[in-house]
Amino acid sequence: MPSASTKAAATSTAADTRLAPGAPGHRRMSFALFAAGLAAFALLYSTQALLPAISAEFGATASAASWTVSAATGALALLVLPLSALSERFGRRTMMTASLAVAVVVGLLVPFAPDLNWLIALRAVQGAALAGLPASAMAYLAEEVRPKALIAAIGLFVAGNSLGGMSGRIVTGWAAQLGGWRAGLLAVGLMAAVCAVVFRLLIPKARHFTPGSLNPKAVARTVRTHLSDPLLMRLYAIGALFMTVFGAVYTVIGYRLVEAPFSLPQGVIGSIFLVYLVGTVSSAAAGRLVGRLGRRGALYLAVGTTAAGLLLSLGDSLAAVLLGLVLITAGFFAGHAVASSSVSRTAKTGRAQASALYQSAYYLGSSVGGTLGAVAFHAGGWAGTVLLGLVAVLGVVSITLYGTHSARVAARTEAGRLRVRTAH
């Protein structure tokens, strides 16, 4: 005879109408969000592999052209929190659909920008539109998918993000080699349009969403609580600094590889972004690293790997540069995975806002890194960009060391209190 607890568990599972593997709609939902992630991140970084060609056409410096990337990521960073709050009122599915639709329309206009200023302005609008997708997607999954299947569902969405960031750069690179940078951007815009249609056709209607009222004061209170938490602030800073390194390196690398002694064509430079696949592996391994080394130990390993890659990339051989990019990418994705997962565990309330703040810091780091990396390259060549990356890495080390020190002090203080209680 089954026990009472077994019967209760079975009843609970039967009553749970959320999606799970094998249930109607689960596969459609998975493919829909994979397509959304693919489209969003292909669009977000679509100009990054094309910066040398954009500079050549408009007679712009690397730092000026880098704003076509920084404007998009900066706008996303600023608007991800308010748009995630709007999704509480109007629905996750509605917000994701609107974000993708606007971003795709702008993406089809971007190739026809008459000058650099128009290109930067359109990219800013595109980034602002895309801000409605990440937090809404995570909230949709949390509401519509059973807890045991949630990690796998989020993993597939993140895989779409990673593949979108990589494929967008590769597609633009090869299309630009055939027809110029405008053809590259048009190719990504059309690819994203197809993905957006697939998303809308496949995404199931939300069955567990309850609209909430917009309460700016409540959101502000939650944000202030998170910003006053020392550990959360350290995690936000770590995410921003890691992304500063990554944004600087991948914004500038095209300029280095198009010049002597490498002199690579645009298509081959776009294919360099296949290195992103290394990041998929290292981010997946981050959980095991934390289990073996602890959170801080995993961060130290990620920092060391990133720093080694930066130094190795100073070599004048293509093999050294590629191996350096592999190490930088592996270290960045591992560090990002550790920091972002720690945010959800640290925040006791308002986890959606805590994650949105991390995303804001993360994309702000991308924006700052892309711009400063280009300025450093203009001033000191690739060595200048590497120096900027090493300074950011040193910042991660300093924050992590401070966190270790604070934890030890807190542990000693708590041990002292316990001794006093025991004595009494």
Backbone hydrogen bonds, N-H to C=O, Kabsch-Sander energy under -0.5 kcal/mol:
donor,donor_aa,acceptor,acceptor_aa,energy
7,K,3,S,-2.2
8,A,4,A,-2.4
9,A,5,S,-2.4
10,A,6,T,-2.4
11,T,7,K,-2.6
12,S,8,A,-2.6
13,T,9,A,-2.5
14,A,10,A,-2.6
15,A,11,T,-2.1
16,D,12,S,-1.0
17,T,15,A,-0.8
19,L,144,E,-3.4
23,A,20,A,-2.6
26,H,23,A,-1.9
27,R,23,A,-0.5
29,M,25,G,-2.6
30,S,26,H,-2.4
31,F,27,R,-2.5
32,A,28,R,-2.5
33,L,29,M,-2.4
34,F,30,S,-2.0
35,A,31,F,-2.4
36,A,32,A,-2.1
37,G,33,L,-2.5
38,L,34,F,-2.3
39,A,35,A,-2.5
40,A,36,A,-2.7
41,F,37,G,-2.0
42,A,38,L,-1.5
43,L,39,A,-2.1
44,L,40,A,-2.3
45,Y,41,F,-1.3
46,S,43,L,-1.5
48,Q,45,Y,-1.1
49,A,45,Y,-0.5
50,L,47,T,-1.1
51,L,48,Q,-0.9
54,I,50,L,-2.4
55,S,51,L,-2.9
56,A,52,P,-2.1
57,E,53,A,-2.1
58,F,54,I,-2.2
59,G,55,S,-1.2
60,A,55,S,-1.6
65,A,61,T,-2.5
66,S,62,A,-2.0
67,W,64,A,-1.2
68,T,65,A,-2.1
69,V,66,S,-1.5
70,S,66,S,-2.5
71,A,67,W,-2.3
73,T,69,V,-2.2
74,G,70,S,-2.6
75,A,71,A,-2.0
76,L,72,A,-2.0
77,A,73,T,-2.3
78,L,74,G,-1.9
79,L,75,A,-1.7
80,V,76,L,-1.6
83,L,79,L,-2.3
84,S,80,V,-1.5
85,A,81,L,-1.7
86,L,82,P,-1.8
87,S,83,L,-1.5
88,E,84,S,-0.6
88,E,85,A,-0.9
89,R,85,A,-0.6
89,R,86,L,-1.1
90,F,86,L,-2.5
91,G,87,S,-1.6
95,M,91,G,-2.0
96,M,92,R,-2.8
97,T,93,R,-2.3
98,A,94,T,-2.5
99,S,95,M,-2.6
100,L,96,M,-2.4
101,A,97,T,-2.4
102,V,98,A,-2.4
103,A,99,S,-2.4
104,V,100,L,-2.5
105,V,101,A,-2.3
106,V,102,V,-2.5
107,G,103,A,-2.2
108,L,104,V,-1.7
109,L,105,V,-0.8
109,L,106,V,-0.9
110,V,106,V,-2.2
112,F,109,L,-1.9
113,A,110,V,-2.0
119,L,115,D,-2.0
120,I,116,L,-2.6
121,A,117,N,-2.3
122,L,118,W,-2.6
123,R,119,L,-2.1
124,A,120,I,-2.0
125,V,121,A,-2.0
126,Q,122,L,-2.2
127,G,123,R,-2.4
128,A,124,A,-2.3
129,A,125,V,-2.2
130,L,126,Q,-2.2
131,A,127,G,-0.9
131,A,128,A,-0.5
132,G,129,A,-1.4
133,L,130,L,-1.9
137,A,133,L,-2.7
138,M,134,P,-2.1
139,A,135,A,-2.3
140,Y,136,S,-2.6
141,L,137,A,-2.3
142,A,138,M,-2.2
143,E,139,A,-1.8
144,E,140,Y,-2.3
145,V,141,L,-2.0
146,R,19,L,-2.9
149,A,146,R,-1.4
150,L,146,R,-0.7
150,L,147,P,-1.1
151,I,147,P,-0.6
153,A,149,A,-1.8
154,I,150,L,-2.8
155,G,151,I,-2.5
156,L,152,A,-1.8
157,F,153,A,-1.8
158,V,154,I,-2.7
159,A,155,G,-2.2
160,G,156,L,-1.9
161,N,157,F,-1.9
162,S,158,V,-2.7
163,L,159,A,-2.9
164,G,160,G,-2.4
165,G,161,N,-2.6
166,M,162,S,-2.0
167,S,163,L,-3.3
168,G,164,G,-2.5
169,R,165,G,-1.0
170,I,166,M,-2.1
171,V,167,S,-3.2
172,T,168,G,-2.1
173,G,169,R,-2.1
174,W,170,I,-2.3
175,A,171,V,-2.6
176,A,172,T,-2.5
177,Q,173,G,-1.6
178,L,174,W,-1.3
179,G,175,A,-2.8
180,G,176,A,-2.7
184,G,180,G,-1.6
185,L,181,W,-2.2
186,L,182,R,-2.2
187,A,183,A,-2.2
188,V,184,G,-1.7
189,G,185,L,-2.2
190,L,186,L,-2.3
191,M,187,A,-2.2
192,A,188,V,-2.7
193,A,189,G,-1.9
194,V,190,L,-2.0
195,C,191,M,-2.1
196,A,192,A,-2.5
197,V,193,A,-2.0
198,V,194,V,-2.3
199,F,195,C,-2.5
200,R,196,A,-2.3
201,L,197,V,-2.3
202,L,198,V,-1.9
203,I,199,F,-2.7
212,G,88,E,-2.8
215,N,213,S,-0.6
219,V,215,N,-2.2
220,A,216,P,-2.6
221,R,217,K,-2.3
222,T,218,A,-2.2
223,V,219,V,-2.7
224,R,220,A,-2.6
225,T,221,R,-2.2
226,H,222,T,-2.2
227,L,223,V,-2.6
228,S,224,R,-1.1
229,D,226,H,-1.3
233,M,229,D,-2.3
234,R,230,P,-2.0
235,L,231,L,-2.3
236,Y,232,L,-2.6
237,A,233,M,-2.2
238,I,234,R,-2.5
239,G,235,L,-2.4
240,A,236,Y,-2.3
241,L,237,A,-2.5
242,F,238,I,-2.6
243,M,239,G,-2.0
244,T,240,A,-1.6
245,V,241,L,-1.8
246,F,242,F,-2.1
247,G,243,M,-3.2
248,A,244,T,-2.2
249,V,245,V,-2.5
250,Y,246,F,-2.4
251,T,247,G,-1.4
252,V,248,A,-1.7
253,I,249,V,-2.1
255,Y,252,V,-1.1
256,R,252,V,-1.5
257,L,253,I,-2.4
258,V,254,G,-1.6
259,E,255,Y,-0.7
259,E,256,R,-0.6
262,F,259,E,-1.3
263,S,259,E,-2.8
264,L,257,L,-2.8
269,I,265,P,-2.1
270,G,266,Q,-2.2
271,S,267,G,-1.6
272,I,268,V,-0.8
272,I,269,I,-0.9
273,F,270,G,-1.3
274,L,271,S,-2.1
275,V,272,I,-2.0
276,Y,273,F,-1.9
277,L,274,L,-2.1
278,V,275,V,-1.8
279,G,275,V,-0.7
279,G,276,Y,-0.6
280,T,276,Y,-1.4
281,V,277,L,-1.4
282,S,278,V,-2.5
283,S,279,G,-2.6
284,A,280,T,-1.4
285,A,281,V,-1.6
286,A,282,S,-0.6
286,A,283,S,-0.6
289,L,285,A,-2.1
290,V,286,A,-2.5
291,G,287,G,-1.9
292,R,288,R,-1.6
293,L,289,L,-3.5
294,G,290,V,-2.1
297,G,293,L,-0.6
298,A,294,G,-2.4
299,L,295,R,-1.9
300,Y,296,R,-2.5
301,L,297,G,-2.1
302,A,298,A,-2.3
303,V,299,L,-2.7
304,G,300,Y,-2.6
305,T,301,L,-2.3
306,T,302,A,-2.3
307,A,303,V,-2.8
308,A,304,G,-2.3
309,G,305,T,-2.0
310,L,306,T,-2.3
311,L,307,A,-2.2
312,L,308,A,-2.4
313,S,309,G,-2.0
314,L,311,L,-1.3
315,G,312,L,-1.8
321,V,317,S,-2.0
322,L,318,L,-2.6
323,L,319,A,-2.5
324,G,320,A,-2.3
325,L,321,V,-2.3
326,V,322,L,-2.2
327,L,323,L,-2.2
328,I,324,G,-2.6
329,T,325,L,-2.6
330,A,326,V,-2.5
331,G,327,L,-2.7
332,F,328,I,-2.6
333,F,329,T,-2.5
334,A,330,A,-2.0
335,G,331,G,-2.5
336,H,332,F,-2.9
337,A,333,F,-2.3
338,V,334,A,-2.2
339,A,335,G,-2.5
340,S,336,H,-2.8
341,S,337,A,-1.9
342,S,338,V,-1.6
343,V,339,A,-1.2
344,S,340,S,-1.1
345,R,341,S,-1.3
346,T,342,S,-2.1
347,A,343,V,-2.5
354,A,350,G,-2.3
355,S,351,R,-2.7
356,A,352,A,-2.2
357,L,353,Q,-2.4
358,Y,354,A,-1.7
359,Q,355,S,-2.4
360,S,356,A,-2.2
361,A,357,L,-2.4
362,Y,358,Y,-2.8
363,Y,359,Q,-2.7
364,L,360,S,-2.1
365,G,361,A,-2.2
366,S,362,Y,-1.5
367,S,363,Y,-2.3
368,V,364,L,-2.9
369,G,365,G,-2.9
370,G,366,S,-2.4
371,T,367,S,-1.9
372,L,368,V,-3.0
373,G,369,G,-2.6
374,A,370,G,-1.5
375,V,371,T,-2.1
376,A,372,L,-3.0
377,F,373,G,-2.0
378,H,374,A,-2.3
379,A,375,V,-2.0
380,G,376,A,-3.1
381,G,377,F,-2.3
383,A,380,G,-0.5
384,G,380,G,-0.7
384,G,381,G,-0.9
385,T,381,G,-1.4
386,V,382,W,-2.5
387,L,383,A,-2.3
388,L,384,G,-1.9
389,G,385,T,-2.2
390,L,386,V,-2.5
391,V,387,L,-2.1
392,A,388,L,-2.0
393,V,389,G,-2.4
394,L,390,L,-2.4
395,G,391,V,-1.7
396,V,392,A,-1.7
397,V,393,V,-2.3
398,S,394,L,-2.5
399,I,395,G,-2.3
400,T,396,V,-2.5
401,L,397,V,-2.8
402,Y,398,S,-2.3
403,G,399,I,-2.2
404,T,400,T,-2.3
405,H,401,L,-2.6
406,S,402,Y,-2.7
407,A,403,G,-2.3
408,R,404,T,-2.0
409,V,405,H,-2.4
410,A,406,S,-2.5
411,A,407,A,-2.3
412,R,408,R,-2.5
413,T,409,V,-2.5
414,E,410,A,-2.4
415,A,411,A,-2.4
416,G,412,R,-2.3
417,R,413,T,-2.1
418,L,414,E,-2.2
419,R,415,A,-2.1
420,V,416,G,-2.1
421,R,417,R,-2.4
422,T,418,L,-2.5
423,A,419,R,-2.4
424,H,420,V,-1.5
